[in-house]
Amino acid sequence: MNKILLFVLFFSIIIANDDKKITLQINNFNKTSWWSEKNNSGIEGKKSYLSFLYSKKINNFNFVLNSFLIKNEIIFGESFINFDFANKTNFKLGRFYRDFSTYLNDNLSSGSLLISKNALPIPKIGLNGEFTPRKNQKITFNYGISHGIFDSNTTYSKSPYLHEKFIYLTRKNKIDFSVGLVHEAIWGGSSYRDGNFPDSFNDFLKIFISADGKYYHNNTPHDNALGNHLGIWDFFIRKNNSNNSLKFYYQHLFEDTSGLRFANRTDGLWGFEFIDHLKKINYLVEFLNTKNQDRDPPYVDESYYNHTEYTLGWNYKGRVIGNPFIDSSKPNPLQVIHLGVESFERDNIKFKILASKRVDIHDDIKYSVNIGKNFNRSLVLLSINGGKHKNIGIRFSYHL
């Protein structure tokens, strides 16, 4: 109790008179269900916690602090400083998720194929910008590059690095259309099994262009790229009407040049979202397909999120960084249907329903039902989660 009081008092003093929200999440789970555990900002689903969220904009600076008190430990979630130092160009430092796939509704989606909210955010430093040609104001280019660092653990004796970059072309008209390319790579660091991995500036340049690393005489059709690479082709279409909007998107996952060239066919995340502005309800449907990842070995032999040298794969602090349905510890061909419905505070009532099911095998429906009510500056929310196991949680939030 003393640590809880000190936690609240500390953050209340250092940012007095600013907007802030404190939340108490009470869980008493013997066994967690799927949606009480996944896309939960890296917080273990069965643990109760006290969280504090703060956001403040001062001139060109934006400060965000998100922290969790769990038993005797303070964990920092998405917390960063953003500085707008030029027209539509910003510098970002801290723990943050992503600045691409901004169309994706993280509250309802099963999760981005690259960076969802399933794990804690990785510490990064990044630069983002936007460019609009003078001769065509309907077209914009969005771009960004970041450098991050993973953690050292029982597998990595020295923390590996994260390289991230993206570029999008967006055309805004009666129908908005966007196509983007996002590239992620794990590189550098060292493992107890394999020793030091290359980490010089020349090695970084190889990572930047996905150049080949060491040559292995293993009858592969091409040399192995230095580091662990993955990315997406990102497609997005939106039609805005007076009373609603329709959104369609497709994230095509790749881990080498075969996937980059769509040799893994229709693998990826397909999504559709309908937003009813009059009834204040969102409807979302997604289909996740990874069945073609190893359809033509050794050319198409990707095993998504896995890697032979970076053996933890696309994982941070024990959790998958991308979509939680894809397992980073073993081959993972699957097909998933995911549904989501969410109200946005109609008559002070909030609800959110998630339901997911693998359709390539027999599987239980994984569901989450959340219903709550706003009382002036506070919110009370009840969560019922089910699947193989069932549990209930309750949340109290208050804007200080």
ABEGO torsion letter per residue (X at the ends): XAAAAAAAAAAAAAABGBBBBBBBBBBBBABBBAAAABGAGGBBAABBBBBBBBBBBBEABBBBBBBBBBEABBBBBBBBBBBBABBGBBBBBEBBBBABGAABBAAABAEBAABBAABBBBBBBBBBBBBBBAABAABBBBBBBBBBBBBBBAABABBBBBBBBBBBBBBBBABBBBBBBBBBBBBEEBBAAAEBBBABAAAAAAAAAGBBBBBBBAGBABBBBBEBBBBBBBBBBBBBBAABBBBBBBBBBBABAAAAAGAAEABEBBBBBBBBAAAGBBBBBBBBBAAAAAABOAABBAGBGBBAABAAEBBBGGBBABBAABBAABBABBBBBBBBBBBBGBGGBBBBBBBBBBAABBBBBBBBBBBBBBBEABBBBBBBBBEABBBBBBBBBBBX
